[in-house]
Each structure stands twice: as structure tokens, then as C-alpha cells.
Amino acid sequence: MPLFPCKTCVVGGVRIGHQHPLAIIGGPCVLESLELGLSVGTLLRDACVRHGLSYIFKASYDKANRSSIHSARGPGLERGLEQIAEVRARLGVPATTDIHEPAHAEPAARAVDLLQIPAFLCRQTDLLIAAGRAAAKHGRAVNVKKGQFMSPAEMANAIKKLREAGCEQIMLTERGTFFGYGRLVNDFVGIGDMMELESVKGARDCVPVCFDCTHSTQQPGQAEGGTITGGRRERTPLLARAAVAVGVHALFLEAHPSPPSAMSDAATQLYIETVPELLRQVAAIGGAVKPL
């Protein structure tokens, strides 16, 4: 039996699953400008091509879950989706973005290939149903990030909601679990459980699992009196290598030319020049553990 067999999730021209190359979902946290999206996306795309990895561009048009009401949020729905769609077209790769309201599902599905449900919203039925319906209508996929407060087994409910809405192109993302205050931990046994979420019930139709290696290093509310999230970006490569060794089907990462000056997640985004070497490492690990 292959390691963690699952259904294939099709995202544009990228196929994600245990029989396919490791997929990289990456880009800047917020689409601060079209130029930033193009420069970061180009470097990541080219590095993925060199190492035999698939690539999906990621950027947010709105960060609706900032710690402070005064924090920058991004270019907004209309302008942001236009720019993400332009990056998608000019780079010739699929794209993804996160949505926070049911009304955003339809316009986002017209612009990107993969709708991302934020971790804090993974139980929001109306949002999941709207995303599932829009994805089914436009031939898109949905990626649900596991809430920091959720067990792996509970994510089966998110899958069921999406399938009830007609969506069959589904994947899940692990991004750390709350451990007291100001710290996230990654449960690699739980990641294995999530990769076999449906098969342990006898269905043999589990969905691909992605590992978010940058957000997993967050330290929520640990900077500037609780108004900014801290982080330990230096541990991201460690977590990425471990997750690929476990057998995840995709990695999610955020990168920026100057993370300390980034509009969001300044403490966790990777310096973009360090990413090609990390991708070389995870490609080598992935090749060693890839099932026959």
C-alpha cells in the first residue's frame, strides 16, 4: 500500500496527491504591489521548475484577521483580485488567495484556481458552502486550513460540507496547534492522521494535505503589546524538511525581499533569496520518501 494514498486535487494544471510531485504554494503574505507579486512569484516558479516541483502562486487581497484594527490589510477585493489574476496570467501558473466572507467566493473563483479558507474560519458553514459552490461552478478547488483549535479528526466535517456543496477538489492544510499562550506546535502524528482522515473509516478517499511551514512558526500576539504577531522564521526550514519527510503532498510558504518591512507577517515570512536552497532540500527529501 502506498504511503498515505489520497484522491488527487486538481488546481489549474497542477495535480496534488501522493502520485504527483510535491506542490509549493507560495508568495508574499499580502499583495503589496503587482511588482512584488511578479518578482516573488517568478523566483519561486523558476526554483520549482529547477527542482521538479509544482508551483501555485499565493497572495492575499485582504488580511481581515489582523491583530490590530490599525494594521494594513491589502489592496482590497476588486483591485487585489485583478492583480492576482494578472500575476497568474503573466507567470503561467495557477493562483490562490484566501477569502473571509461568503460573498467573496464567487468573484475569487473567477480569478484564481484555489480558494483558501483561513484557519480561524474553517468551521464557518456559510463560508465553506459558498466556497464549495463557487469552486464547483468554475472548476476550482478549495484548501481549508485546520484551525489552531481543531483536532485532525474534526476536519472531516469541513470536507463533508464542501462535498455537500458539490465540491470534489479539496485539500487540507496544517498550520500549527495552540500550545498555551503565544506558541504554536506541530503534531506530526496528527498530520499523519489527517492524511488518512477518510481512509481510516474505510472510505479510502482521503484528500491531500499541505503543510504551512511559515505560519507554523508564528507567536500570536507576542510583539508590540499584543498588537502584532511574532515568529521564528529561522525554524521554518526545519519544519518544512520534517513535513516532507512525513509525506505531505504540498508545502505552503510566504516569502518577501525584506520581511521586516512587509505589510503583514513580518516575523515569519522567509527572505526570498533563501527559498531556492530550501526547495532544493525538500525536493531531495521528497524524492527519497516518495512511494513506489
C-alpha positions as CSV (number, residue, x, y, z in Angstrom):
1,M,0.0,0.0,0.0
2,P,1.5,3.4,-1.0
3,L,2.3,5.9,1.7
4,F,-0.9,8.0,2.5
5,P,-2.9,7.3,-0.7
6,C,-5.4,10.1,-1.4
7,K,-7.6,11.5,-4.1
8,T,-5.8,13.9,-6.5
9,C,-6.7,17.5,-6.1
10,V,-6.5,19.4,-9.4
11,V,-5.6,23.1,-9.1
12,G,-5.4,24.6,-12.6
13,G,-2.7,22.5,-14.3
14,V,-1.2,21.2,-11.0
15,R,-2.2,17.8,-9.7
16,I,-1.7,17.3,-5.9
17,G,-1.5,13.9,-4.3
18,H,0.7,11.0,-3.4
19,Q,1.4,10.1,-7.0
20,H,2.4,13.6,-8.1
21,P,5.3,15.9,-7.5
22,L,5.4,17.9,-4.2
23,A,3.5,21.1,-4.8
24,I,4.7,24.5,-3.5
25,I,2.0,27.1,-2.6
26,G,3.9,30.3,-2.1
27,G,4.2,34.1,-2.5
28,P,4.1,37.2,-0.4
29,C,1.6,37.4,2.5
30,V,-0.2,40.5,1.2
31,L,-0.1,41.6,-2.4
32,E,1.6,44.9,-1.6
33,S,2.0,45.6,-5.3
34,L,1.8,43.9,-8.6
35,E,5.6,44.2,-9.0
36,L,6.2,42.4,-5.7
37,G,3.8,39.6,-6.7
38,L,5.6,39.2,-10.1
39,S,9.1,39.3,-8.6
40,V,8.4,36.8,-5.8
41,G,6.3,34.6,-8.0
42,T,8.9,34.4,-10.8
43,L,11.7,33.4,-8.4
44,L,9.5,30.7,-6.8
45,R,8.2,29.4,-10.1
46,D,11.7,29.1,-11.6
47,A,13.1,27.4,-8.5
48,C,10.3,24.9,-8.5
49,V,10.9,24.2,-12.2
50,R,14.6,23.5,-11.5
51,H,13.8,21.0,-8.8
52,G,10.9,19.2,-10.4
53,L,8.2,20.7,-8.1
54,S,4.8,22.0,-8.9
55,Y,4.0,25.7,-8.2
56,I,0.9,27.7,-7.2
57,F,1.2,31.4,-6.6
58,K,-0.3,32.8,-3.4
59,A,-1.1,36.3,-2.2
60,S,-3.9,37.9,-0.2
61,Y,-6.0,40.8,-1.4
62,D,-7.3,41.4,2.2
63,K,-6.0,40.4,5.6
64,A,-9.2,40.5,7.6
65,N,-7.9,38.9,10.7
66,R,-5.1,41.3,11.8
67,S,-4.4,41.6,15.5
68,S,-4.9,45.4,15.4
69,I,-7.6,47.4,13.8
70,H,-4.9,49.8,12.6
71,S,-2.9,47.1,10.7
72,A,-2.6,47.3,6.9
73,R,-4.9,44.9,5.1
74,G,-4.1,45.0,1.4
75,P,-5.4,46.3,-1.9
76,G,-9.0,45.1,-1.4
77,L,-11.2,42.7,-3.3
78,E,-11.6,44.2,-6.7
79,R,-8.1,45.6,-7.3
80,G,-6.4,42.7,-5.4
81,L,-8.1,40.0,-7.5
82,E,-7.3,41.9,-10.7
83,Q,-3.6,41.9,-9.8
84,I,-3.5,38.3,-8.6
85,A,-5.2,37.3,-11.9
86,E,-2.5,39.3,-13.8
87,V,0.3,37.6,-11.9
88,R,-1.4,34.2,-12.7
89,A,-1.6,35.0,-16.4
90,R,1.9,36.5,-16.8
91,L,3.7,33.7,-14.9
92,G,1.6,31.0,-16.4
93,V,0.9,29.3,-13.1
94,P,-2.3,28.6,-11.0
95,A,-3.0,31.0,-8.2
96,T,-4.7,31.0,-4.8
97,T,-6.0,33.6,-2.3
98,D,-7.8,33.5,1.0
99,I,-11.5,34.5,1.3
100,H,-13.2,35.7,4.5
101,E,-16.8,36.3,3.5
102,P,-19.3,34.1,1.6
103,A,-19.9,37.0,-0.9
104,H,-16.2,36.9,-1.9
105,A,-16.3,33.3,-3.0
106,E,-17.8,33.9,-6.4
107,P,-15.5,36.8,-7.6
108,A,-12.4,35.0,-6.2
109,A,-13.4,31.8,-8.0
110,R,-13.4,33.7,-11.3
111,A,-9.9,35.0,-10.7
112,V,-8.0,32.1,-9.0
113,D,-7.7,28.3,-9.2
114,L,-7.8,27.5,-5.5
115,L,-9.9,29.2,-2.8
116,Q,-8.3,29.2,0.6
117,I,-10.3,29.1,3.8
118,P,-8.4,30.7,6.7
119,A,-7.8,28.6,9.8
120,F,-9.9,30.8,12.1
121,L,-12.9,30.3,9.7
122,C,-12.6,26.6,9.0
123,R,-15.9,25.8,10.8
124,Q,-17.9,28.6,9.2
125,T,-20.6,26.7,7.3
126,D,-21.8,29.6,5.2
127,L,-18.2,30.4,4.0
128,L,-17.5,26.7,3.3
129,I,-20.7,26.2,1.4
130,A,-20.2,29.4,-0.7
131,A,-16.6,28.4,-1.5
132,G,-17.7,24.8,-2.4
133,R,-20.4,26.0,-4.7
134,A,-18.2,28.6,-6.4
135,A,-15.4,26.1,-6.8
136,A,-17.8,23.5,-8.3
137,K,-19.3,26.1,-10.7
138,H,-16.0,27.3,-12.0
139,G,-13.9,24.1,-11.9
140,R,-11.8,25.3,-9.0
141,A,-10.5,23.7,-5.8
142,V,-10.8,24.6,-2.1
143,N,-8.0,24.5,0.5
144,V,-9.1,24.5,4.2
145,K,-6.6,25.4,6.8
146,K,-7.0,23.5,10.0
147,G,-7.9,25.8,12.9
148,Q,-5.4,26.0,15.7
149,F,-8.2,24.9,18.0
150,M,-9.2,21.8,15.9
151,S,-8.2,18.2,16.1
152,P,-7.3,16.4,12.8
153,A,-10.4,14.2,13.0
154,E,-12.7,17.3,13.2
155,M,-11.5,18.4,9.8
156,A,-13.7,15.6,8.3
157,N,-16.6,17.9,8.9
158,A,-15.1,20.6,6.6
159,I,-14.7,18.0,3.9
160,K,-18.3,16.9,4.2
161,K,-19.6,20.5,4.0
162,L,-17.6,21.1,0.8
163,R,-18.8,17.8,-0.8
164,E,-22.4,18.7,0.2
165,A,-21.9,21.9,-1.8
166,G,-20.8,20.0,-4.8
167,C,-17.0,20.5,-4.5
168,E,-14.8,17.4,-5.0
169,Q,-11.4,19.2,-5.5
170,I,-10.4,19.5,-1.8
171,M,-7.2,19.7,0.2
172,L,-6.4,20.5,3.9
173,T,-3.6,22.5,5.4
174,E,-1.9,22.0,8.8
175,R,-0.5,25.3,10.3
176,G,0.1,24.5,13.9
177,T,-2.0,24.0,17.1
178,F,-2.3,26.3,20.1
179,F,0.0,25.4,22.9
180,G,-0.8,27.7,25.8
181,Y,-0.3,31.4,25.0
182,G,1.9,32.8,22.3
183,R,3.2,29.5,20.9
184,L,2.1,27.0,18.1
185,V,3.2,23.4,17.9
186,N,3.0,20.9,15.1
187,D,1.7,17.5,15.8
188,F,3.3,15.2,13.2
189,V,1.3,12.2,14.4
190,G,-1.8,14.3,13.9
191,I,-0.6,15.3,10.4
192,G,-0.5,11.6,9.6
193,D,-4.0,11.1,11.0
194,M,-5.2,14.0,8.8
195,M,-3.6,12.5,5.7
196,E,-5.6,9.3,6.4
197,L,-8.7,11.1,7.6
198,E,-11.2,9.2,5.4
199,S,-9.3,6.0,4.8
200,V,-9.2,5.1,8.5
201,K,-13.0,5.0,8.2
202,G,-12.8,2.6,5.3
203,A,-13.6,5.0,2.6
204,R,-10.2,5.1,1.0
205,D,-10.8,8.6,-0.4
206,C,-8.8,10.9,1.9
207,V,-7.8,14.3,0.5
208,P,-4.3,15.7,0.0
209,V,-2.7,17.6,3.0
210,C,-0.5,20.6,2.8
211,F,1.9,21.9,5.5
212,D,2.1,25.6,6.2
213,C,5.7,25.9,7.3
214,T,5.8,29.7,7.8
215,H,2.6,30.3,9.7
216,S,3.5,27.4,11.9
217,T,6.3,29.5,13.4
218,Q,4.0,32.3,14.5
219,Q,3.9,33.5,18.1
220,P,0.5,35.1,18.2
221,G,0.2,38.4,20.0
222,Q,3.9,38.4,21.1
223,A,5.0,41.7,19.7
224,E,4.3,45.4,20.5
225,G,2.0,44.8,23.4
226,G,-0.1,42.1,21.7
227,T,-0.9,44.1,18.6
228,I,1.5,42.2,16.3
229,T,2.2,38.5,15.8
230,G,5.8,37.5,16.4
231,G,7.5,34.5,14.9
232,R,10.6,32.4,14.5
233,R,11.3,32.2,10.8
234,E,14.7,30.5,11.4
235,R,12.8,27.3,12.3
236,T,10.8,27.2,9.0
237,P,13.3,25.1,7.1
238,L,13.4,22.6,10.0
239,L,9.6,22.2,9.9
240,A,9.5,22.1,6.1
241,R,12.0,19.3,5.9
242,A,10.2,17.3,8.6
243,A,6.8,17.7,7.0
244,V,8.1,16.5,3.6
245,A,9.7,13.5,5.3
246,V,6.4,12.7,6.9
247,G,4.9,12.6,3.4
248,V,2.7,15.7,3.0
249,H,1.6,16.4,-0.6
250,A,2.3,20.2,-0.6
251,L,4.1,22.9,1.2
252,F,2.8,26.4,1.9
253,L,5.3,29.2,2.5
254,E,5.4,33.0,2.3
255,A,8.4,35.0,1.2
256,H,9.4,38.6,0.8
257,P,12.5,40.6,-0.4
258,S,12.6,42.4,3.0
259,P,10.4,40.6,5.6
260,P,10.9,43.1,8.4
261,S,9.3,45.8,6.2
262,A,6.5,43.6,5.0
263,M,2.9,44.7,5.4
264,S,2.0,41.5,7.2
265,D,3.7,38.5,8.9
266,A,7.0,40.4,9.1
267,A,8.3,38.0,11.7
268,T,7.6,34.8,9.7
269,Q,8.0,35.4,6.0
270,L,11.2,34.0,4.6
271,Y,13.8,36.1,2.9
272,I,13.1,35.3,-0.7
273,E,16.8,34.7,-1.5
274,T,16.8,31.7,0.9
275,V,13.9,29.9,-0.6
276,P,15.6,28.2,-3.6
277,E,18.0,26.3,-1.3
278,L,15.1,25.2,0.9
279,L,13.3,24.0,-2.2
280,R,16.3,22.0,-3.3
281,Q,16.4,20.3,0.1
282,V,12.7,19.4,0.3
283,A,12.8,18.2,-3.3
284,A,15.6,15.8,-2.3
285,I,13.8,14.6,0.8
286,G,10.6,14.2,-1.2
287,G,12.3,12.1,-3.8
288,A,13.7,9.8,-1.0
289,V,10.3,9.2,0.6
290,K,8.2,9.1,-2.5
291,P,6.1,5.9,-2.6
292,L,6.6,3.4,-5.4
